[in-house]
Amino acid sequence: MGSYLRGVLREKKVAGLESERQAFMRGKSSSRYKLENILQTVEKNNSLINRITGDMEAFKSRAQYDNDKNMLNPVLLDGVTGSNPQLIGKKLNEMN
């Protein structure tokens, strides 16, 4: 094989390796962007979970329960007897 042919083959190999390197760098950049996006989403979700957890703890600390651990509904409206949620909801809708 002549030196010219070896040089051409070497240049093709170098060009092929350079192309692979560029493809790898594009993939790496894309993966880094996706990771950052996923981490931001996880951070937002964790923040939401923490706020909801705080709200649930506050609600549970203020909720009233009967002896059987059933949650009481202490809403009282004029014209509604009892604490049936359906009757209370109907009355509230009438008030609007």
NORMO-V220252 format. One record per residue. N is the residue number from 1. SS is DSSP state (H for helix, E for strand, C for the rest). PHI is phi in whole degrees, -180 to 180 (999 if undefined). D_LAST is the distance of its C-alpha to the last C-alpha in Angstrom with 2 decimals. Layout:
# NORMO-V220252
N:SS:PHI:D_LAST
N:SS:PHI:D_LAST
This chain:
# NORMO-V220252
1:C:999:93.74
2:C:-78:94.21
3:H:-65:92.70
4:H:-62:90.78
5:H:-64:89.11
6:H:-62:88.29
7:H:-64:86.74
8:H:-65:84.57
9:H:-63:83.42
10:H:-64:82.67
11:H:-63:80.61
12:H:-65:78.63
13:H:-63:77.94
14:H:-62:76.82
15:H:-63:74.56
16:H:-65:73.07
17:H:-65:72.49
18:H:-65:70.92
19:H:-63:68.55
20:H:-63:67.59
21:H:-63:67.04
22:H:-65:64.73
23:H:-64:62.73
24:H:-63:62.51
25:H:-65:61.30
26:H:-64:58.60
27:H:-63:57.46
28:H:-64:57.55
29:H:-64:55.49
30:H:-63:52.92
31:H:-66:52.74
32:H:-63:52.35
33:H:-63:49.42
34:H:-62:47.75
35:H:-62:48.37
36:H:-60:46.84
37:H:-63:43.74
38:H:-65:43.45
39:H:-63:44.02
40:H:-65:41.23
41:H:-63:38.84
42:H:-62:39.98
43:H:-63:39.49
44:H:-64:35.90
45:H:-65:35.19
46:H:-62:36.88
47:H:-64:34.81
48:H:-64:31.57
49:H:-61:32.94
50:H:-63:33.87
51:H:-66:30.43
52:H:-64:28.76
53:H:-61:31.50
54:H:-62:30.88
55:H:-64:27.17
56:H:-65:28.07
57:H:-64:30.73
58:H:-64:28.46
59:H:-63:25.84
60:H:-64:28.67
61:H:-72:30.24
62:H:-102:27.16
63:C:-68:26.09
64:C:-108:27.29
65:E:-128:29.41
66:C:-88:31.06
67:C:-63:34.81
68:C:-91:34.61
69:C:69:32.89
70:C:-85:29.57
71:E:-71:26.57
72:C:-85:24.72
73:C:-116:20.97
74:C:-80:20.78
75:C:-73:17.00
76:C:-122:16.78
77:C:-126:13.90
78:C:-62:14.77
79:C:90:15.18
80:C:-125:15.80
81:C:-102:19.45
82:C:88:20.89
83:C:-124:19.69
84:C:-66:19.13
85:H:-59:16.87
86:H:-69:15.85
87:H:-67:14.78
88:H:-64:12.91
89:H:-62:11.11
90:H:-63:10.38
91:H:-64:9.10
92:H:-63:6.82
93:H:-66:5.50
94:H:-67:5.51
95:H:-72:3.80
96:C:-76:0.00
